[in-house]
Amino acid sequence: MKVITMKRPGGREVLEYADRPDPLPGPGEAVVEVAIAGVNFMDIGVRQGMAWDTIPDPKTLGVEGVGRVIALGEGAGGVRPGERVAWVYAPGSYAEKVLISVSSLVPVPDEIDDRTAASVMMQGLTASHFATDFYPVQPGDIALVHAAAGGLGLLLTQIIKLRGGHVIGRVSSADKAAIAQEAGADHVIVDTEGDFADEAIRLTGGEGVHVVYDGSGPKTFKGSLDALRRSGTLCWYGPVLGGPGPFDIMSLSKSIKIGYAVFADHIHTPELLRSRTSQLFHLIAEGKLKIRVGGEYRLADAAKAHADMESRATTGKLLLLPG
């Protein structure tokens, strides 16, 4: 089978389109023929050596996708051969076939197509965690969403709106503003320099926002704090662009709260994984949650997908097609 491996940590040049033996399932495992794999910022972090450092190189990238079960190991119940399934964390998903525990698989309803299923697993579950668990958005709450035209930002905006909240989206270019507004953003700030706090405060009548969802790296950290109202919450996420560095907690003003949100805490059991995913699929089937695919690439062109994502010029979800 064909896979995308990394020979060592580094830039896109370390990615290799390679042949590997087909996997064989062990107890409780399934082999899935990958129809579509999702591309995520965490894949770039792995490639750069920021994660998976205990897995020896060369290693196959990717964690997310959709496909059909083609083989089951001993005691692997809950799925059947030929069933269409999706997953959100299976290392090695940049491949024609992936080996995965059946407890990490979710069935895909007939009304959800492959592109949609592959697009909603990582980013949809992350957005759900941010807006329902980490900071449960209440009717009337105002949220500032960074990268509002990206795959996660578009889903997060829609979920916030479904919960009765208001969204101020931040995007990096004027052409992305219309995409954020189409997803439901009430206001959009176009900014590349981190100068957005004053506008967010103005848009909230001088009060500031209830919550900021910030995965844009150190450049926006101070502005996100400044944009909060009293007792507001900063949801910080995304390790690839780095953290804010050390700071004195006693220097924080306005009784604000800061936390680092990890989507795995939303789905820490197989039952929660299936329940949360089912909720997302239901919202999509009802037309309440819309998916935007920003780019499709052949598996062999994974380096191009990484380049486009790193450019920060893309919108929506990026997908790899092994077939």
N, C-alpha and C positions, 0 to 999 in steps of 0.2 A: 504494500500500500504506500501511497505518497503522503508525506507529512512535511510540516515546516519546523525545522529544528534550529536552535541557536548553538553555535559552536563554542561560544564563550560569551561573557557579558560584553556589551558594546553597542555600537550603532547598528543601523539597519543592514550593514554589510555582513554582520555575523549570522544573518538568517540564511538558511539553506533549504531548498526544495529537494527532499531526499527520499530514498526508498527505505522502508522498514518492514520487518516481518509482520504479518497479520497477528493481532492479539488473540489470545486464547482465554476464555473466561474461567476464573476460579470460583470457589464457593461463594454464593451470594452476588456474583458479578454478571454483567451482560456485556456483549459486544454490540455496539450500535454503528450502523452505517450512517455516516454524517451527511445530511443533506445540505445544511447551512451551519456555519460557525459564526459566532459573534466576535467582533473586535472590540476590545476594551482598553482603557488607559492602563489597567493593571498589567496587560500583556506587555506594554512598553516598559513598565517598571520591572517586570521579570527580565526582559531582554537587557535592560541596563544594569542588572545585578542587584536590584533593590529588594527582591523577594526570591523565594525558592532556592536560596543559597545552599540548602542541604541536599538538593537534588543534583546529581552529577551531570556535567555536560558531556556530550550534547543532549539536550532535552527538547521535547516537543512543546510548543507554546499553545495557548488557548485554553479556555475554561468553560465555554458556553456554546450551546447549539441545539439543533433539532435533527432528528433522524429516525430510522427504524431499527428495532431490535432484530438482530440476525443470529444471535447465539446466546444461550444461557448456561451458567455454571450450576453446579449442584446446589440445591436449596434456594435457587434464585426465584422467589415467588413475587407476585404482585404485578408482573408484566408478562407478556407472551411474545413469541416470535412473530415478527411482522407488525407489531404495534408501533404506532408513531408516538415518540416521546421527546421530551425536552429536558434540559438540565442547565444548572447555573454554576456549578463548580466541579468540573472534571478535567484535571490537568491532562493536556495532550489533545485538546479538541481541534487544533489546527491540523486535521488529518482526515483521510478518507474513512477511517474506522477508529473508534475510541472504546477503551475498556473502562467501565464505570460500575460502581456499586448500584444495585437496583434500588436501594433506599434513596439514591440521589436523583432518580428519574421521576418525571411527572407525565401522566398521559396528556396528549394534546387533543382537544375536541375537534370533531370534523369541521366545525365552522371557523376554526382558526388555521390559517394557512401557514406554511413553513416559515416564510419571511417574518410574519408577525410573531410567531412563537419564538424564533431565534432572537428577535429584537427586544422582547419584553422581559426576558428572564433576569439578567443582571441589572439592567437599568430600571425595569419596572419594580422589581422587588426592593431595590435600593430606594427608589422614590417613595414607595409605600412605607418603608421603615421610617424615612425622614419625616413624613407628614402625618403618620398615624401613631408611631411609637416614640420616636426620639423627641419630637415636639408635636403633640396631637393638635393639629390646627382646628381652631374653633370658628364658628361663623363670625365674620367681622374682623378676624385677625388679618394683619397685613404682613406679607412675607416678601423679602428681597431674595430673588433667585439669580445667582451668578450663572453665566454660560446658559442663558435661558433658551437659546436656539439649538443647543446640543441635545443628544438623545435623552440624557437624564433630565436636563432642564425642561424639555418639552413635556415629559411625562409628569414630572414634579409639579409643574404649573397646572396641568389638568387635574391632578389629584387634589391640589390645594383648592382649586375652584369648585370641585365636586363637594368639598367639605365646607363650602361657604366662605372661604377666605378670599383675600384680594392679593394680587401679585404685582410687584414691581420687578420687571426683568432687566438684567444687565446683559448687554451683548457687545461684541467688539466692532461691529460695523453696521452701517445703516441698512444694508440689504438683509441682515439677520433680524432687524426689528420687526419687519412684517411677519416673519415666521413665528417669532415669539408672540406677537399679537394674535395671530391665527390660532395659537394654542390656548389663548384666553388671558394673556397678560394684560392687566389694566393700564399699565404704564411701562414704557421701555426707556432705559437709559443707555445711550451709546457711549462707550468709554473704553479706552485701552490703557490709560495711565493710572488707574486706581482712584480717579477723582469723581466719585459717585455719591459720597455720603451726604454732601450738602443738598443735592437734588432729591435724594431719598427722604431727607428730613423735610424739605419743602413740600414734597408730594403728600406727606402725612401731617400737614398742618403744624409742623414744628415738633411733633411728638417723637418721631422715629418709628421704626418698624418693630413688630413683635418678635420676628425671627428672621435670621439671615442664614441661607444655605450657601456655603462658600467652599468650593473645591478648586479655586483658582490660584492657590499658592500664596506665598508670603507677601506678594505685592499688594494684595487686597485685604490683608488681615486687619490693619489699623482702620481702614475705611469701613470694614464690616462692623467693627466694634463701635465706631462713631455713629453709624447709621441706626443703631439700636435705641429703643426707648428705655425708660427705667424698667428694670427687671426683665429685659429682653433676653433672647437666647440666640447664641451663635452655634449653628451646626456646622462643624468643620469636618471635611472629608477629603479623601483622595491623596494618597501619599506620594504620587509620582512627581508632582511639582514642588514637594518639600513642605516642611512645617514652618511655623512662624519663628522658631527659635525660643530660647528661654525668655520668660518675662516674669515680672513681680506681680503675683496675684493681688497684692495690696494696692497695686496701681490701677486696678480696674475700677471704673466709675459706674454709677447708675445701678448698682446691684445686679449687673448683668451676669449671665451664666454662659459658660463655654463648655462644649463637649465634642469629642471625636466620635462620629457615628460610623458604625461598621454594619453593613447589611446582613452579615451572617447572624447577628443577634436577633434578627427578625424571623429567621427560619432555622432555629437551632435544633429542631427535631424533624424527622421525615414527615410527620403529620402536619406541622406548621408549613413546611415547604409546599406540600400539596394544597393545603387550605389557602395560603396566601396566593399561590399561583392560580388556583381556581377562581379566586375573587377577581384577579386581573383579567383572566380570560373572559369572565362573565361581563365585566365592564366593556371589554372590547367588542364582544358579541352584541351587546346592547347599543353600540355606537357611542358610548360615553367616554371612551378612552381611545384616542387615535394614535397610530404609530407612523412615524416618518422615517423612511429608509433614505439615508443620505448618500450611500454609495455601495456598489456591489463589485467584488473583485474575484478573479480566479484564485484558487488556493495558492498557485505558483506566484501570484502577485501580492503576497502578504506584505512584503517590504513597502510596496506602493501604498497600501492601506495604512501602514504605520506612518509613512511620510505625510500623508494627507491629514491624519489625525493630529500629528505633532505640529502641523502648520497652524492649527486652530482655525482653519478656514472652512471646515466641514460643518454641516448641520445634520441632525438626526443620527440614525444608527448606521454603522458600517458593517458589512457582511462579507464573509468569504464563502465561495461556492466550490467545494471540492469536485463536484461533478463537471 
